[in-house]
Amino acid sequence: MKQIYNFEQAQPPVLNERMLRLQLEKRRLRFQTALIALAAILIVVAVILLGFLAYETYPWFTLFCFLYALISITCGGVLAIIFTRKGGQLICQQCQQIPL
């Protein structure tokens, strides 16, 4: 079988235990972030369902449930956009502290 790649042309990248652990930690962090996002979505769905169930007896409570869900979804979306554009970093690179 003819080889299509020349493995002798360049040195392979150095791979050590620290790099592997960083990759594993990054995967864990992504999984935990996905679980937190799923939990937040489920909480908002539960609040909306609670509002629907309480509509007949407590209309003001229903209004507050819907307002909470609307504000929560809006703020979560804004934070997701901000962190996506910053590359997922909370700490400012120039001043090395959390921006307020």
SVG drawing of the C-alpha trace seen along z (x, -y; Angstrom):
<svg xmlns="http://www.w3.org/2000/svg" viewBox="-60 -48 72 50">
<polyline fill="none" stroke="black" stroke-width="0.4" points="0.0,0.0 1.4,-3.4 1.9,-5.9 0.2,-9.3 1.6,-11.0 5.3,-11.6 5.6,-11.1 9.4,-11.8 9.0,-15.3 8.2,-17.1 8.4,-16.5 5.1,-15.7 3.9,-18.2 5.1,-17.7 2.3,-16.2 2.7,-16.0 0.5,-15.2 -0.2,-18.8 -1.7,-19.4 -3.9,-16.3 -5.1,-17.4 -6.0,-20.9 -8.0,-19.3 -9.8,-17.1 -10.6,-20.0 -11.9,-22.0 -14.2,-19.2 -15.5,-18.9 -16.1,-22.7 -18.1,-22.5 -20.2,-19.7 -20.8,-21.5 -21.7,-24.7 -24.2,-22.8 -25.8,-21.2 -26.1,-24.7 -27.7,-26.1 -30.1,-23.1 -31.0,-23.6 -31.7,-27.3 -34.0,-26.5 -35.9,-23.9 -36.4,-26.3 -37.8,-28.9 -40.1,-26.3 -41.3,-25.3 -42.0,-28.9 -44.0,-29.4 -46.0,-26.2 -46.6,-27.3 -47.9,-30.6 -50.3,-28.7 -51.6,-26.5 -52.2,-29.5 -53.9,-31.7 -57.5,-31.0 -56.9,-31.7 -53.9,-34.1 -53.7,-36.2 -51.1,-38.6 -48.9,-35.7 -49.1,-34.5 -48.1,-38.0 -45.0,-37.9 -44.1,-34.4 -44.2,-35.5 -42.3,-38.7 -39.6,-36.7 -39.3,-34.3 -39.1,-37.1 -36.4,-38.9 -34.5,-35.7 -34.4,-34.7 -33.4,-38.2 -30.6,-38.5 -29.3,-35.0 -29.3,-35.7 -27.4,-38.9 -24.8,-37.2 -24.4,-34.4 -23.8,-36.9 -21.2,-38.8 -19.3,-35.7 -19.4,-34.3 -17.9,-37.5 -15.2,-37.7 -14.2,-34.1 -15.7,-32.8 -13.4,-34.7 -14.7,-36.5 -11.4,-38.2 -10.2,-41.2 -6.8,-40.5 -5.4,-44.0 -6.1,-44.7 -6.3,-41.0 -9.4,-41.5 -13.1,-40.9 -14.7,-43.8 -17.6,-45.5"/>
</svg>
